[in-house]
Amino acid sequence: MADHADFANDLTLKYMELGLATRRPANSDEATRFCVDCQGLIPWQRRFAVLGCMRCAQCQTKLELKGAGHAG
Ligand SMILES: [Zn+2]
Protein backbone atom coordinates (compact mmCIF):
# COMPACT_ATOMS: atom_id res chain seq x y z
CA MET A 1 0.00 0.00 0.00
CA ALA A 2 1.46 3.36 -0.96
CA ASP A 3 1.76 5.96 1.74
CA HIS A 4 2.50 9.67 1.51
CA ALA A 5 6.26 9.12 1.51
CA ASP A 6 6.03 6.76 -1.47
CA PHE A 7 3.87 9.25 -3.30
CA ALA A 8 6.34 12.05 -2.61
CA ASN A 9 9.18 9.81 -3.75
CA ASP A 10 7.47 9.02 -7.04
CA LEU A 11 6.73 12.67 -7.61
CA THR A 12 10.35 13.63 -6.93
CA LEU A 13 11.61 11.00 -9.38
CA LYS A 14 9.16 12.20 -12.03
CA TYR A 15 10.36 15.79 -11.69
CA MET A 16 14.00 14.69 -11.79
CA GLU A 17 13.36 12.76 -15.00
CA LEU A 18 11.54 15.72 -16.48
CA GLY A 19 14.40 18.02 -15.50
CA LEU A 20 16.98 15.74 -17.08
CA ALA A 21 14.94 15.36 -20.24
CA THR A 22 14.62 19.08 -20.72
CA ARG A 23 18.01 20.22 -19.45
CA ARG A 24 20.05 22.33 -21.79
CA PRO A 25 23.56 23.68 -21.58
CA ALA A 26 23.75 27.42 -21.00
CA ASN A 27 24.89 28.04 -24.56
CA SER A 28 22.66 25.62 -26.45
CA ASP A 29 21.40 28.26 -28.85
CA GLU A 30 21.35 28.26 -32.64
CA ALA A 31 25.09 28.95 -32.89
CA THR A 32 26.08 25.73 -31.16
CA ARG A 33 23.96 23.61 -33.48
CA PHE A 34 26.77 23.91 -36.01
CA CYS A 35 30.35 22.73 -35.80
CA VAL A 36 32.83 25.61 -35.43
CA ASP A 37 35.29 23.82 -37.73
CA CYS A 38 33.25 22.39 -40.62
CA GLN A 39 29.96 24.25 -40.00
CA GLY A 40 28.17 20.91 -40.23
CA LEU A 41 25.07 20.33 -38.15
CA ILE A 42 25.94 18.71 -34.82
CA PRO A 43 23.38 15.97 -34.07
CA TRP A 44 21.20 16.86 -31.09
CA GLN A 45 22.13 13.52 -29.50
CA ARG A 46 25.75 14.66 -29.37
CA ARG A 47 24.86 18.13 -28.12
CA PHE A 48 22.76 16.49 -25.44
CA ALA A 49 25.46 13.98 -24.46
CA VAL A 50 28.36 16.44 -24.60
CA LEU A 51 27.10 19.61 -22.97
CA GLY A 52 28.52 22.72 -24.54
CA CYS A 53 30.25 20.88 -27.38
CA MET A 54 31.39 23.13 -30.20
CA ARG A 55 32.38 20.57 -32.83
CA CYS A 56 30.89 17.57 -34.54
CA ALA A 57 32.29 14.19 -33.52
CA GLN A 58 34.58 14.01 -36.57
CA CYS A 59 36.18 17.42 -36.01
CA GLN A 60 36.49 16.82 -32.27
CA THR A 61 38.25 13.52 -32.96
CA LYS A 62 40.62 15.19 -35.44
CA LEU A 63 41.39 17.87 -32.90
CA GLU A 64 42.06 15.37 -30.15
CA LEU A 65 44.30 13.26 -32.40
CA LYS A 66 46.33 16.36 -33.12
CA GLY A 67 46.67 16.89 -29.39
CA ALA A 68 45.45 20.45 -29.66
CA GLY A 69 42.99 19.83 -26.86
CA HIS A 70 45.79 19.44 -24.34
CA ALA A 71 47.68 22.22 -22.69
CA GLY A 72 51.36 22.28 -23.58
ZN1 LIG B 1 32.86 19.42 -37.83
PDB file of the backbone (N, CA, C, O) and the ligand in Angstrom, with CONECT records:
HET     ZN  A 101       1
ATOM      1  N   MET A   1       0.844  -1.196   0.000  1.00  0.00           N
ATOM      2  CA  MET A   1       0.000   0.000   0.000  1.00  0.00           C
ATOM      3  C   MET A   1       0.890   1.260   0.000  1.00  0.00           C
ATOM      4  O   MET A   1       1.806   1.369   0.815  1.00  0.00           O
ATOM      5  N   ALA A   2       0.632   2.164  -0.868  1.00  0.00           N
ATOM      6  CA  ALA A   2       1.461   3.360  -0.959  1.00  0.00           C
ATOM      7  C   ALA A   2       1.068   4.377   0.104  1.00  0.00           C
ATOM      8  O   ALA A   2      -0.112   4.666   0.297  1.00  0.00           O
ATOM      9  N   ASP A   3       2.056   4.907   0.779  1.00  0.00           N
ATOM     10  CA  ASP A   3       1.756   5.964   1.743  1.00  0.00           C
ATOM     11  C   ASP A   3       2.240   7.307   1.176  1.00  0.00           C
ATOM     12  O   ASP A   3       2.678   7.391   0.028  1.00  0.00           O
ATOM     13  N   HIS A   4       2.154   8.336   1.994  1.00  0.00           N
ATOM     14  CA  HIS A   4       2.501   9.674   1.505  1.00  0.00           C
ATOM     15  C   HIS A   4       3.972   9.766   1.094  1.00  0.00           C
ATOM     16  O   HIS A   4       4.314  10.458   0.135  1.00  0.00           O
ATOM     17  N   ALA A   5       4.839   9.059   1.833  1.00  0.00           N
ATOM     18  CA  ALA A   5       6.260   9.115   1.514  1.00  0.00           C
ATOM     19  C   ALA A   5       6.534   8.490   0.138  1.00  0.00           C
ATOM     20  O   ALA A   5       7.338   9.012  -0.634  1.00  0.00           O
ATOM     21  N   ASP A   6       5.868   7.381  -0.160  1.00  0.00           N
ATOM     22  CA  ASP A   6       6.031   6.764  -1.472  1.00  0.00           C
ATOM     23  C   ASP A   6       5.554   7.699  -2.572  1.00  0.00           C
ATOM     24  O   ASP A   6       6.194   7.841  -3.614  1.00  0.00           O
ATOM     25  N   PHE A   7       4.424   8.328  -2.320  1.00  0.00           N
ATOM     26  CA  PHE A   7       3.870   9.250  -3.297  1.00  0.00           C
ATOM     27  C   PHE A   7       4.840  10.402  -3.558  1.00  0.00           C
ATOM     28  O   PHE A   7       5.079  10.782  -4.705  1.00  0.00           O
ATOM     29  N   ALA A   8       5.390  10.945  -2.482  1.00  0.00           N
ATOM     30  CA  ALA A   8       6.343  12.051  -2.613  1.00  0.00           C
ATOM     31  C   ALA A   8       7.587  11.593  -3.364  1.00  0.00           C
ATOM     32  O   ALA A   8       8.138  12.330  -4.183  1.00  0.00           O
ATOM     33  N   ASN A   9       8.021  10.375  -3.077  1.00  0.00           N
ATOM     34  CA  ASN A   9       9.183   9.812  -3.751  1.00  0.00           C
ATOM     35  C   ASN A   9       8.955   9.701  -5.256  1.00  0.00           C
ATOM     36  O   ASN A   9       9.798  10.101  -6.058  1.00  0.00           O
ATOM     37  N   ASP A  10       7.804   9.154  -5.619  1.00  0.00           N
ATOM     38  CA  ASP A  10       7.469   9.016  -7.035  1.00  0.00           C
ATOM     39  C   ASP A  10       7.437  10.366  -7.728  1.00  0.00           C
ATOM     40  O   ASP A  10       7.929  10.525  -8.845  1.00  0.00           O
ATOM     41  N   LEU A  11       6.853  11.327  -7.046  1.00  0.00           N
ATOM     42  CA  LEU A  11       6.725  12.668  -7.615  1.00  0.00           C
ATOM     43  C   LEU A  11       8.112  13.277  -7.830  1.00  0.00           C
ATOM     44  O   LEU A  11       8.379  13.888  -8.864  1.00  0.00           O
ATOM     45  N   THR A  12       8.995  13.100  -6.829  1.00  0.00           N
ATOM     46  CA  THR A  12      10.348  13.630  -6.934  1.00  0.00           C
ATOM     47  C   THR A  12      11.081  13.011  -8.124  1.00  0.00           C
ATOM     48  O   THR A  12      11.743  13.711  -8.890  1.00  0.00           O
ATOM     49  N   LEU A  13      10.955  11.684  -8.271  1.00  0.00           N
ATOM     50  CA  LEU A  13      11.607  11.005  -9.383  1.00  0.00           C
ATOM     51  C   LEU A  13      11.074  11.504 -10.720  1.00  0.00           C
ATOM     52  O   LEU A  13      11.834  11.695 -11.670  1.00  0.00           O
ATOM     53  N   LYS A  14       9.764  11.712 -10.787  1.00  0.00           N
ATOM     54  CA  LYS A  14       9.157  12.205 -12.025  1.00  0.00           C
ATOM     55  C   LYS A  14       9.719  13.565 -12.404  1.00  0.00           C
ATOM     56  O   LYS A  14      10.035  13.812 -13.568  1.00  0.00           O
ATOM     57  N   TYR A  15       9.846  14.456 -11.404  1.00  0.00           N
ATOM     58  CA  TYR A  15      10.361  15.792 -11.695  1.00  0.00           C
ATOM     59  C   TYR A  15      11.834  15.746 -12.062  1.00  0.00           C
ATOM     60  O   TYR A  15      12.294  16.530 -12.893  1.00  0.00           O
ATOM     61  N   MET A  16      12.582  14.825 -11.444  1.00  0.00           N
ATOM     62  CA  MET A  16      13.999  14.687 -11.795  1.00  0.00           C
ATOM     63  C   MET A  16      14.145  14.232 -13.249  1.00  0.00           C
ATOM     64  O   MET A  16      14.971  14.750 -14.000  1.00  0.00           O
ATOM     65  N   GLU A  17      13.315  13.247 -13.625  1.00  0.00           N
ATOM     66  CA  GLU A  17      13.362  12.758 -15.004  1.00  0.00           C
ATOM     67  C   GLU A  17      13.002  13.869 -15.984  1.00  0.00           C
ATOM     68  O   GLU A  17      13.637  14.033 -17.025  1.00  0.00           O
ATOM     69  N   LEU A  18      11.981  14.618 -15.629  1.00  0.00           N
ATOM     70  CA  LEU A  18      11.541  15.720 -16.475  1.00  0.00           C
ATOM     71  C   LEU A  18      12.659  16.754 -16.608  1.00  0.00           C
ATOM     72  O   LEU A  18      12.915  17.271 -17.695  1.00  0.00           O
ATOM     73  N   GLY A  19      13.319  17.047 -15.484  1.00  0.00           N
ATOM     74  CA  GLY A  19      14.401  18.020 -15.495  1.00  0.00           C
ATOM     75  C   GLY A  19      15.561  17.556 -16.359  1.00  0.00           C
ATOM     76  O   GLY A  19      16.146  18.348 -17.097  1.00  0.00           O
ATOM     77  N   LEU A  20      15.894  16.278 -16.272  1.00  0.00           N
ATOM     78  CA  LEU A  20      16.984  15.742 -17.077  1.00  0.00           C
ATOM     79  C   LEU A  20      16.622  15.742 -18.555  1.00  0.00           C
ATOM     80  O   LEU A  20      17.467  16.010 -19.409  1.00  0.00           O
ATOM     81  N   ALA A  21      15.369  15.442 -18.849  1.00  0.00           N
ATOM     82  CA  ALA A  21      14.944  15.357 -20.237  1.00  0.00           C
ATOM     83  C   ALA A  21      14.941  16.724 -20.908  1.00  0.00           C
ATOM     84  O   ALA A  21      15.129  16.828 -22.121  1.00  0.00           O
ATOM     85  N   THR A  22      14.731  17.758 -20.127  1.00  0.00           N
ATOM     86  CA  THR A  22      14.619  19.085 -20.720  1.00  0.00           C
ATOM     87  C   THR A  22      15.838  19.951 -20.458  1.00  0.00           C
ATOM     88  O   THR A  22      15.870  21.115 -20.858  1.00  0.00           O
ATOM     89  N   ARG A  23      16.848  19.390 -19.785  1.00  0.00           N
ATOM     90  CA  ARG A  23      18.009  20.216 -19.451  1.00  0.00           C
ATOM     91  C   ARG A  23      18.736  20.645 -20.731  1.00  0.00           C
ATOM     92  O   ARG A  23      18.762  19.926 -21.730  1.00  0.00           O
ATOM     93  N   ARG A  24      19.303  21.803 -20.662  1.00  0.00           N
ATOM     94  CA  ARG A  24      20.055  22.328 -21.794  1.00  0.00           C
ATOM     95  C   ARG A  24      21.299  23.015 -21.261  1.00  0.00           C
ATOM     96  O   ARG A  24      21.266  23.627 -20.193  1.00  0.00           O
ATOM     97  N   PRO A  25      22.386  22.918 -21.993  1.00  0.00           N
ATOM     98  CA  PRO A  25      23.559  23.678 -21.585  1.00  0.00           C
ATOM     99  C   PRO A  25      23.275  25.168 -21.735  1.00  0.00           C
ATOM    100  O   PRO A  25      22.399  25.560 -22.506  1.00  0.00           O
ATOM    101  N   ALA A  26      24.004  25.987 -21.009  1.00  0.00           N
ATOM    102  CA  ALA A  26      23.748  27.419 -20.997  1.00  0.00           C
ATOM    103  C   ALA A  26      23.840  28.018 -22.396  1.00  0.00           C
ATOM    104  O   ALA A  26      23.165  29.002 -22.696  1.00  0.00           O
ATOM    105  N   ASN A  27      24.669  27.432 -23.246  1.00  0.00           N
ATOM    106  CA  ASN A  27      24.885  28.039 -24.561  1.00  0.00           C
ATOM    107  C   ASN A  27      24.294  27.188 -25.688  1.00  0.00           C
ATOM    108  O   ASN A  27      24.810  27.195 -26.806  1.00  0.00           O
ATOM    109  N   SER A  28      23.226  26.462 -25.401  1.00  0.00           N
ATOM    110  CA  SER A  28      22.658  25.620 -26.451  1.00  0.00           C
ATOM    111  C   SER A  28      21.717  26.433 -27.341  1.00  0.00           C
ATOM    112  O   SER A  28      20.539  26.097 -27.466  1.00  0.00           O
ATOM    113  N   ASP A  29      22.217  27.472 -27.943  1.00  0.00           N
ATOM    114  CA  ASP A  29      21.397  28.264 -28.852  1.00  0.00           C
ATOM    115  C   ASP A  29      21.683  27.844 -30.289  1.00  0.00           C
ATOM    116  O   ASP A  29      22.339  26.829 -30.523  1.00  0.00           O
ATOM    117  N   GLU A  30      21.199  28.615 -31.237  1.00  0.00           N
ATOM    118  CA  GLU A  30      21.349  28.258 -32.642  1.00  0.00           C
ATOM    119  C   GLU A  30      22.816  28.102 -33.050  1.00  0.00           C
ATOM    120  O   GLU A  30      23.154  27.237 -33.858  1.00  0.00           O
ATOM    121  N   ALA A  31      23.676  28.940 -32.489  1.00  0.00           N
ATOM    122  CA  ALA A  31      25.085  28.945 -32.891  1.00  0.00           C
ATOM    123  C   ALA A  31      25.746  27.602 -32.638  1.00  0.00           C
ATOM    124  O   ALA A  31      26.558  27.146 -33.442  1.00  0.00           O
ATOM    125  N   THR A  32      25.400  26.964 -31.519  1.00  0.00           N
ATOM    126  CA  THR A  32      26.084  25.727 -31.163  1.00  0.00           C
ATOM    127  C   THR A  32      25.480  24.516 -31.859  1.00  0.00           C
ATOM    128  O   THR A  32      25.902  23.385 -31.615  1.00  0.00           O
ATOM    129  N   ARG A  33      24.502  24.742 -32.719  1.00  0.00           N
ATOM    130  CA  ARG A  33      23.960  23.614 -33.483  1.00  0.00           C
ATOM    131  C   ARG A  33      24.919  23.236 -34.605  1.00  0.00           C
ATOM    132  O   ARG A  33      24.817  22.157 -35.189  1.00  0.00           O
ATOM    133  N   PHE A  34      25.857  24.146 -34.899  1.00  0.00           N
ATOM    134  CA  PHE A  34      26.767  23.907 -36.014  1.00  0.00           C
ATOM    135  C   PHE A  34      28.213  23.857 -35.533  1.00  0.00           C
ATOM    136  O   PHE A  34      28.632  24.614 -34.657  1.00  0.00           O
ATOM    137  N   CYS A  35      28.952  22.942 -36.137  1.00  0.00           N
ATOM    138  CA  CYS A  35      30.348  22.735 -35.801  1.00  0.00           C
ATOM    139  C   CYS A  35      31.165  23.987 -36.122  1.00  0.00           C
ATOM    140  O   CYS A  35      31.006  24.571 -37.194  1.00  0.00           O
ATOM    141  N   VAL A  36      32.037  24.403 -35.200  1.00  0.00           N
ATOM    142  CA  VAL A  36      32.826  25.606 -35.429  1.00  0.00           C
ATOM    143  C   VAL A  36      33.906  25.372 -36.482  1.00  0.00           C
ATOM    144  O   VAL A  36      34.431  26.330 -37.050  1.00  0.00           O
ATOM    145  N   ASP A  37      34.242  24.117 -36.749  1.00  0.00           N
ATOM    146  CA  ASP A  37      35.286  23.823 -37.732  1.00  0.00           C
ATOM    147  C   ASP A  37      34.723  23.608 -39.140  1.00  0.00           C
ATOM    148  O   ASP A  37      35.179  24.245 -40.090  1.00  0.00           O
ATOM    149  N   CYS A  38      33.741  22.720 -39.279  1.00  0.00           N
ATOM    150  CA  CYS A  38      33.252  22.385 -40.624  1.00  0.00           C
ATOM    151  C   CYS A  38      31.855  22.976 -40.891  1.00  0.00           C
ATOM    152  O   CYS A  38      31.314  22.827 -41.987  1.00  0.00           O
ATOM    153  N   GLN A  39      31.283  23.643 -39.889  1.00  0.00           N
ATOM    154  CA  GLN A  39      29.961  24.254 -40.000  1.00  0.00           C
ATOM    155  C   GLN A  39      28.859  23.226 -40.288  1.00  0.00           C
ATOM    156  O   GLN A  39      27.751  23.586 -40.684  1.00  0.00           O
ATOM    157  N   GLY A  40      29.178  21.944 -40.082  1.00  0.00           N
ATOM    158  CA  GLY A  40      28.168  20.905 -40.228  1.00  0.00           C
ATOM    159  C   GLY A  40      27.241  20.894 -39.029  1.00  0.00           C
ATOM    160  O   GLY A  40      27.614  21.321 -37.936  1.00  0.00           O
ATOM    161  N   LEU A  41      26.044  20.406 -39.238  1.00  0.00           N
ATOM    162  CA  LEU A  41      25.074  20.328 -38.146  1.00  0.00           C
ATOM    163  C   LEU A  41      25.515  19.277 -37.136  1.00  0.00           C
ATOM    164  O   LEU A  41      25.780  18.132 -37.503  1.00  0.00           O
ATOM    165  N   ILE A  42      25.595  19.658 -35.877  1.00  0.00           N
ATOM    166  CA  ILE A  42      25.936  18.713 -34.816  1.00  0.00           C
ATOM    167  C   ILE A  42      24.651  18.018 -34.390  1.00  0.00           C
ATOM    168  O   ILE A  42      23.696  18.690 -33.999  1.00  0.00           O
ATOM    169  N   PRO A  43      24.600  16.687 -34.456  1.00  0.00           N
ATOM    170  CA  PRO A  43      23.376  15.972 -34.066  1.00  0.00           C
ATOM    171  C   PRO A  43      22.965  16.316 -32.635  1.00  0.00           C
ATOM    172  O   PRO A  43      23.809  16.446 -31.748  1.00  0.00           O
ATOM    173  N   TRP A  44      21.661  16.461 -32.427  1.00  0.00           N
ATOM    174  CA  TRP A  44      21.199  16.857 -31.091  1.00  0.00           C
ATOM    175  C   TRP A  44      21.607  15.841 -30.045  1.00  0.00           C
ATOM    176  O   TRP A  44      21.807  16.190 -28.882  1.00  0.00           O
ATOM    177  N   GLN A  45      21.734  14.557 -30.458  1.00  0.00           N
ATOM    178  CA  GLN A  45      22.133  13.524 -29.497  1.00  0.00           C
ATOM    179  C   GLN A  45      23.516  13.846 -28.928  1.00  0.00           C
ATOM    180  O   GLN A  45      23.773  13.670 -27.737  1.00  0.00           O
ATOM    181  N   ARG A  46      24.405  14.325 -29.816  1.00  0.00           N
ATOM    182  CA  ARG A  46      25.753  14.657 -29.371  1.00  0.00           C
ATOM    183  C   ARG A  46      25.722  15.900 -28.487  1.00  0.00           C
ATOM    184  O   ARG A  46      26.384  15.957 -27.450  1.00  0.00           O
ATOM    185  N   ARG A  47      24.942  16.897 -28.912  1.00  0.00           N
ATOM    186  CA  ARG A  47      24.860  18.125 -28.118  1.00  0.00           C
ATOM    187  C   ARG A  47      24.272  17.831 -26.748  1.00  0.00           C
ATOM    188  O   ARG A  47      24.628  18.465 -25.754  1.00  0.00           O
ATOM    189  N   PHE A  48      23.374  16.867 -26.710  1.00  0.00           N
ATOM    190  CA  PHE A  48      22.758  16.488 -25.436  1.00  0.00           C
ATOM    191  C   PHE A  48      23.757  15.724 -24.567  1.00  0.00           C
ATOM    192  O   PHE A  48      23.835  15.939 -23.358  1.00  0.00           O
ATOM    193  N   ALA A  49      24.524  14.824 -25.202  1.00  0.00           N
ATOM    194  CA  ALA A  49      25.463  13.980 -24.461  1.00  0.00           C
ATOM    195  C   ALA A  49      26.690  14.768 -24.021  1.00  0.00           C
ATOM    196  O   ALA A  49      27.204  14.573 -22.920  1.00  0.00           O
ATOM    197  N   VAL A  50      27.156  15.661 -24.896  1.00  0.00           N
ATOM    198  CA  VAL A  50      28.357  16.441 -24.601  1.00  0.00           C
ATOM    199  C   VAL A  50      27.938  17.888 -24.432  1.00  0.00           C
ATOM    200  O   VAL A  50      27.904  18.648 -25.399  1.00  0.00           O
ATOM    201  N   LEU A  51      27.620  18.267 -23.211  1.00  0.00           N
ATOM    202  CA  LEU A  51      27.100  19.607 -22.966  1.00  0.00           C
ATOM    203  C   LEU A  51      28.122  20.659 -23.367  1.00  0.00           C
ATOM    204  O   LEU A  51      29.289  20.597 -22.981  1.00  0.00           O
ATOM    205  N   GLY A  52      27.660  21.620 -24.146  1.00  0.00           N
ATOM    206  CA  GLY A  52      28.525  22.716 -24.536  1.00  0.00           C
ATOM    207  C   GLY A  52      29.507  22.377 -25.627  1.00  0.00           C
ATOM    208  O   GLY A  52      30.456  23.127 -25.856  1.00  0.00           O
ATOM    209  N   CYS A  53      29.301  21.243 -26.321  1.00  0.00           N
ATOM    210  CA  CYS A  53      30.251  20.881 -27.376  1.00  0.00           C
ATOM    211  C   CYS A  53      30.159  21.881 -28.525  1.00  0.00           C
ATOM    212  O   CYS A  53      29.089  22.407 -28.831  1.00  0.00           O
ATOM    213  N   MET A  54      31.302  22.128 -29.149  1.00  0.00           N
ATOM    214  CA  MET A  54      31.386  23.133 -30.202  1.00  0.00           C
ATOM    215  C   MET A  54      31.637  22.506 -31.574  1.00  0.00           C
ATOM    216  O   MET A  54      31.498  23.168 -32.602  1.00  0.00           O
ATOM    217  N   ARG A  55      32.007  21.227 -31.578  1.00  0.00           N
ATOM    218  CA  ARG A  55      32.378  20.572 -32.833  1.00  0.00           C
ATOM    219  C   ARG A  55      31.594  19.282 -33.019  1.00  0.00           C
ATOM    220  O   ARG A  55      31.117  18.682 -32.056  1.00  0.00           O
ATOM    221  N   CYS A  56      31.471  18.869 -34.268  1.00  0.00           N
ATOM    222  CA  CYS A  56      30.888  17.572 -34.536  1.00  0.00           C
ATOM    223  C   CYS A  56      31.894  16.501 -34.101  1.00  0.00           C
ATOM    224  O   CYS A  56      33.058  16.804 -33.839  1.00  0.00           O
ATOM    225  N   ALA A  57      31.442  15.270 -34.028  1.00  0.00           N
ATOM    226  CA  ALA A  57      32.291  14.195 -33.523  1.00  0.00           C
ATOM    227  C   ALA A  57      33.556  14.054 -34.367  1.00  0.00           C
ATOM    228  O   ALA A  57      34.642  13.835 -33.829  1.00  0.00           O
ATOM    229  N   GLN A  58      33.419  14.180 -35.692  1.00  0.00           N
ATOM    230  CA  GLN A  58      34.577  14.012 -36.573  1.00  0.00           C
ATOM    231  C   GLN A  58      35.637  15.075 -36.311  1.00  0.00           C
ATOM    232  O   GLN A  58      36.819  14.755 -36.189  1.00  0.00           O
ATOM    233  N   CYS A  59      35.224  16.330 -36.224  1.00  0.00           N
ATOM    234  CA  CYS A  59      36.176  17.417 -36.008  1.00  0.00           C
ATOM    235  C   CYS A  59      36.781  17.342 -34.609  1.00  0.00           C
ATOM    236  O   CYS A  59      37.962  17.634 -34.425  1.00  0.00           O
ATOM    237  N   GLN A  60      35.972  16.950 -33.625  1.00  0.00           N
ATOM    238  CA  GLN A  60      36.487  16.816 -32.266  1.00  0.00           C
ATOM    239  C   GLN A  60      37.546  15.730 -32.212  1.00  0.00           C
ATOM    240  O   GLN A  60      38.570  15.881 -31.546  1.00  0.00           O
ATOM    241  N   THR A  61      37.293  14.619 -32.927  1.00  0.00           N
ATOM    242  CA  THR A  61      38.252  13.517 -32.955  1.00  0.00           C
ATOM    243  C   THR A  61      39.553  13.967 -33.611  1.00  0.00           C
ATOM    244  O   THR A  61      40.641  13.687 -33.109  1.00  0.00           O
ATOM    245  N   LYS A  62      39.428  14.676 -34.753  1.00  0.00           N
ATOM    246  CA  LYS A  62      40.623  15.186 -35.443  1.00  0.00           C
ATOM    247  C   LYS A  62      41.439  16.055 -34.511  1.00  0.00           C
ATOM    248  O   LYS A  62      42.661  15.931 -34.423  1.00  0.00           O
ATOM    249  N   LEU A  63      40.734  16.944 -33.810  1.00  0.00           N
ATOM    250  CA  LEU A  63      41.387  17.874 -32.898  1.00  0.00           C
ATOM    251  C   LEU A  63      42.117  17.122 -31.791  1.00  0.00           C
ATOM    252  O   LEU A  63      43.251  17.452 -31.444  1.00  0.00           O
ATOM    253  N   GLU A  64      41.457  16.116 -31.246  1.00  0.00           N
ATOM    254  CA  GLU A  64      42.061  15.367 -30.147  1.00  0.00           C
ATOM    255  C   GLU A  64      43.247  14.535 -30.624  1.00  0.00           C
ATOM    256  O   GLU A  64      44.215  14.360 -29.884  1.00  0.00           O
ATOM    257  N   LEU A  65      43.183  14.024 -31.844  1.00  0.00           N
ATOM    258  CA  LEU A  65      44.297  13.255 -32.396  1.00  0.00           C
ATOM    259  C   LEU A  65      45.513  14.148 -32.590  1.00  0.00           C
ATOM    260  O   LEU A  65      46.653  13.714 -32.425  1.00  0.00           O
ATOM    261  N   LYS A  66      45.246  15.418 -32.947  1.00  0.00           N
ATOM    262  CA  LYS A  66      46.331  16.363 -33.123  1.00  0.00           C
ATOM    263  C   LYS A  66      46.934  16.762 -31.785  1.00  0.00           C
ATOM    264  O   LYS A  66      48.053  17.271 -31.721  1.00  0.00           O
ATOM    265  N   GLY A  67      46.184  16.527 -30.724  1.00  0.00           N
ATOM    266  CA  GLY A  67      46.669  16.886 -29.392  1.00  0.00           C
ATOM    267  C   GLY A  67      46.450  18.347 -29.063  1.00  0.00           C
ATOM    268  O   GLY A  67      46.978  18.854 -28.073  1.00  0.00           O
ATOM    269  N   ALA A  68      45.668  19.028 -29.895  1.00  0.00           N
ATOM    270  CA  ALA A  68      45.449  20.449 -29.662  1.00  0.00           C
ATOM    271  C   ALA A  68      44.574  20.699 -28.433  1.00  0.00           C
ATOM    272  O   ALA A  68      44.546  21.804 -27.891  1.00  0.00           O
ATOM    273  N   GLY A  69      43.872  19.671 -28.011  1.00  0.00           N
ATOM    274  CA  GLY A  69      42.994  19.833 -26.863  1.00  0.00           C
ATOM    275  C   GLY A  69      43.737  19.836 -25.538  1.00  0.00           C
ATOM    276  O   GLY A  69      43.156  20.134 -24.494  1.00  0.00           O
ATOM    277  N   HIS A  70      45.021  19.503 -25.580  1.00  0.00           N
ATOM    278  CA  HIS A  70      45.789  19.438 -24.340  1.00  0.00           C
ATOM    279  C   HIS A  70      46.664  20.665 -24.183  1.00  0.00           C
ATOM    280  O   HIS A  70      47.186  21.205 -25.158  1.00  0.00           O
ATOM    281  N   ALA A  71      46.811  21.088 -22.971  1.00  0.00           N
ATOM    282  CA  ALA A  71      47.679  22.224 -22.693  1.00  0.00           C
ATOM    283  C   ALA A  71      49.131  21.773 -22.824  1.00  0.00           C
ATOM    284  O   ALA A  71      49.504  20.705 -22.338  1.00  0.00           O
ATOM    285  N   GLY A  72      49.927  22.578 -23.467  1.00  0.00           N
ATOM    286  CA  GLY A  72      51.360  22.281 -23.578  1.00  0.00           C
ATOM    287  C   GLY A  72      51.733  21.472 -24.711  1.00  0.00           C
ATOM    288  O   GLY A  72      52.912  21.168 -24.891  1.00  0.00           O
TER     289      GLY A  72
HETATM  290 ZN    ZN A 101      32.859  19.422 -37.828  1.00  0.00          ZN2+
END
